C-alpha cells in the first residue's frame, strides 16, 4: 500500500487507477499525461496549471447554462439537508412531482407522463422496453423491432447499444438485443447525387426509407423508430424540410411509435426546451438528459404520451422497470433551478436570436481547402473535413488517425479550445458551446479553428 499522501501525484494516480470513458490509455501506460480540469466559470474551464480553455462542447453537450452557477450548488445543499434520497418506487417526493409537471408543460401534444432515469442511455433503454410492453398489451406481441439511422448513437446499455449504429462500439459486446435495423441518415452533404440540389426531396427520400424498412420487416413486427432531431454522431445532421412530417405520417400509418431522442438536442441546444417543437413534430416518446440539469447532477427522463400510459391506470398492470437513483430529489431540485435560469435569462431566446449568426460565423471556414461542410442547427454544429473539396473525397483511416488524434485534438487543446475532433463517420469537428454566449465568442471559436485548421493539411 502506498504511503504517499493522496493528491500529491495525480498523474501517477490516473495512470494506476482511473479508467476513463471512451478513452485510449496506451499513452498513459508509457508515461503520458492526461489533462486534469479543476474548475469552470461561465464558458471557460481551467486545468491544474491554471490555463484557461473555452468549453466549446459544454463538457459533453451538457453544461448549457455554463459553469460555476453558485445558485445550483446552493440548491443541492439545501435539498440534501431536507431530503437527500428517496426512491420513486411507489413513493414520490416534492422535487420529482414539481419537475414532472414542469416538463409535461414544455412537451408537445399529450406527452404528459414523466419517467425519470439518471442518464440518456437509460432513458432510451426505458423507451425501448415501454414500446415492447405497449404492443404486448395491445395484443400485438410480435411488434418488437426497432429502426434507427446509420451512424446514430443512442447510448451504451445493451438495448440502447443495439439501437446505436456504430459498429466499432457494438462489436466487442455482441451478441446484443436482437431486432434493430438501420435506415439512411439525413447527411445532405453526402446525399445521393440526384438530390444534390434539392434538400427537401432528399429528406422525403430518407423518410421513405423508413417506410420501406417497416414494410420489408413487416409492419406487425416493428415497434418503434428512434431518431434524434439533429443527429449527433457523424457530425450534426439536421432534418431536411418535411422530413419529420413525413416520418410522423409513416409511423401513424403502420402503428409504429416515434421516439425523439433528445439527449443532446433538448433544453435550448436547438432553441426550444424540446427540439421536436423546433422542427414541428409530435413524437410518442421523448428521451432526454444532459442539459436538464446543465450537468450539475445526473438526471435523465423519458416522457410518454397519455395514450401509452393509459393501460397502467387499470388493475395490476405495471411497468416493471426502474432505477434506484432515477428522479433523485437533489437532481430534480437542481433541474428546477436550472430551468429557472433558462427562463429568467431567456437562454432559449438567446439561441434563437443568435443561431443564424453562429452559422454565418462558422461558415467563413469554408474558404479553407480542408473544410467541406458546415452544418447543424441552434448552437450545435459539425464541420466536416475533406481531403479534396471538389470531389468531397474523405480521408482514409490512417490519415484520419494522424489528422484527428495526432494533430487536431492536441493542437486545439493547446490553442485553448475544447471541442470534439471525431471520425464516427467522416472526420468532423463538433461544437456545442454553452447557450449563454454570443457574437464575440463565435468570433473567438472561428478564429481559433481557422488558425489550427490552416495547418491541418500539412500534418496528414
TAKA-V67243 format. One record per backbone hydrogen bond with DSSP energy under -0.5 kcal/mol. NH is the residue of the N-H (numbers start at 0). CO is the residue of the C=O. If there is no record, write none. Layout:
nh = <NH:NH>
co = <CO:CO>
//
This chain:
nh = <7:12:13:14:15:16:17:17:18:19:22:27:28:29:30:31:36:37:38:40:41:43:44:45:46:47:49:52:53:54:54:55:55:57:59:60:61:62:63:65:66:69:71:72:73:74:75:76:77:78:79:80:81:82:89:96:97:98:99:100:101:102:103:104:105:106:110:111:111:112:113:114:114:115:116:122:123:124:125:126:127:128:129:130:131:132:133:134:135:136:137:138:139:142:143:143:144:145:146:147:149:150:151:160:161:162:163:164:166:168:169:169:170:172:173:176:180:182:187:189:190:194:195:197:201:202:203:204:205:206:207:208:209:209:210:211:212:213:214:215:216:217:220:221:221:222:222:223:224:225:226:226:230:234:235:236:237:242:245:246:247:248:249:250:251:252:253:254:255:256:258:258:259:259:260:260:261:261:265:266:267:268:269:270:276:277:278:279:280:282:283:284:285:286:287:291:292:294:295:299:300:301:302:303:303:304:305:308:309:311:312:313:316:319:320:325:326:327:331:332:333:334:335:336:337:338:339:340:341:342:343:344:345:346:349:350:351:352:353:354:357:358:359:360:361:362:363:363:364:365:366:367:370:371:371:372:374:376:378:379:380:381:382:383:383:384:385:386:387:391:392:399:400:401:402:403:404:404:405:406:407:408:410:411:412:413:414:415:416:417:417:418:419:420:421:421:424:427:428:429:430:431:433:434:436:440:441:442:443:444:445:446:447:448:449:450:451:452:453:454:455:456:457:458:459>
co = <4:8:9:10:11:12:12:13:16:17:19:24:24:25:27:26:34:45:45:43:66:40:52:38:50:35:46:44:415:42:52:53:417:54:57:56:57:57:61:62:41:67:68:68:69:70:71:72:73:74:75:76:77:78:87:92:93:94:95:96:97:98:99:100:101:102:107:109:303:303:111:112:301:113:299:118:119:120:121:122:123:124:125:126:127:128:129:130:131:132:133:135:134:139:141:220:220:178:223:180:182:164:148:156:157:158:159:151:164:165:165:166:166:169:170:157:145:147:185:186:187:191:192:194:197:198:199:200:201:202:203:204:205:206:206:207:208:209:210:211:212:213:217:217:218:144:220:144:256:146:224:258:236:231:231:230:235:239:241:242:243:244:245:246:247:248:249:251:250:222:224:256:257:284:226:258:259:286:261:272:271:265:264:271:273:273:274:275:275:280:257:257:302:259:300:288:289:289:292:116:287:114:285:112:301:283:109:304:305:308:309:310:313:317:318:322:116:324:327:328:329:330:331:332:333:334:335:336:337:338:339:340:342:341:345:346:347:348:349:350:353:354:355:356:357:358:359:360:361:362:363:364:367:369:383:383:381:379:268:376:430:374:428:372:381:426:369:392:392:387:387:395:396:397:398:399:399:400:400:401:402:403:406:407:408:409:410:412:411:53:415:416:429:418:419:427:422:421:382:419:380:55:54:63:433:437:437:438:439:440:441:442:443:444:445:446:447:448:449:451:452:452:454:455:456>
//
